[in-house]
Each structure stands twice: as C-alpha cells, then as structure tokens.
Amino acid sequence: GLGRRLEEDAEAIRWFATRTLPLLPTLSTLEESEPYEDLPLPVARLFLNGSSSDVWARATVSSLAEEFLGNITFLVRNASSKLHEWRQHGLPPKRFPSFGLS
C-alpha cells in the first residue's frame, strides 16, 4: 500500500543521499553540515587540530566511513574552532585527534 511505498521511497532517498555526499568531508559551518545532519543516521565527528597524527586519524576514519556507508555519517571538524562540539561529546581537552558519535 501507500505506507510501504513511502517507506521504500524514504529508503531510496537515504541510499542516494549517502552515496552522493562526500564520504569524509571537512566542514566548518552549520550550513555545510546540514545535508549530513538531516540524514536519519548517527553522526560521527573526527576532531583534528593540525598535528602529525591527523593524517593517520583521517585515514583510519576514512576506512570506517567506507565500511559503514549508509549507516553512519562521518564528518571532520577543526578542534580549535569547534570547541563547543567536542565538549558536547565529552571529549577531553588537548587530546586530539578525537572521535565522537551522536
């Protein structure tokens, strides 16, 4: 019936959206984040601060993003400019890279 069709349409839209957005984008504004935040998926955030460990952390989380495509949305944030975000995840200060999931 109609309810089943709406569920199938919603699933198709989610499938398409998760595969057309960049896999692990570095975002700095709320407007850039909206398409990801609007998906009905948990959001994982990688907080980087420009250290030498950032490359390793990004590569590791990129592998996770590929594995969980369509199930979790992954974002990269600047730990220095997004202080309020990593605090919301309860992450300790001065320990970056860090990872949070909501």
Residue pairs with C-beta under 8 A, 6 or more apart in sequence:
14 39
14 40
14 41
14 70
15 70
17 35
17 39
18 39
18 41
18 69
18 70
18 73
19 69
19 70
21 35
21 36
23 62
23 65
23 66
23 69
23 74
24 46
24 58
24 61
24 62
24 65
24 74
24 75
24 76
25 32
25 36
25 75
25 76
26 75
26 76
26 77
26 78
27 33
27 36
27 75
27 76
27 77
28 77
28 78
28 81
28 82
33 75
36 43
36 73
36 75
37 43
37 73
39 73
41 70
41 71
41 72
41 73
42 71
42 72
42 73
42 101
42 102
43 72
43 73
43 74
43 75
43 101
43 102
44 61
44 64
44 65
44 72
44 73
44 74
44 75
44 99
44 100
44 101
45 74
45 75
45 76
45 77
45 85
45 86
45 89
45 99
45 100
45 101
45 102
46 57
46 58
46 61
46 74
46 75
46 76
46 77
46 97
46 98
46 99
47 77
47 78
47 79
47 82
47 85
47 86
47 91
47 96
47 97
47 98
47 99
47 100
48 54
48 57
48 58
48 76
48 77
48 78
48 79
48 96
48 97
49 78
49 79
49 80
49 96
49 97
50 80
51 96
51 97
53 96
53 97
54 97
57 97
57 99
58 76
58 97
61 74
61 76
61 99
64 72
64 74
65 72
65 74
68 74
72 101
77 85
77 86
79 86
79 96
79 97
79 98
85 100
86 98
86 100
88 100
88 102
89 98
89 100
89 101
89 102
90 100
91 98
91 100
92 98
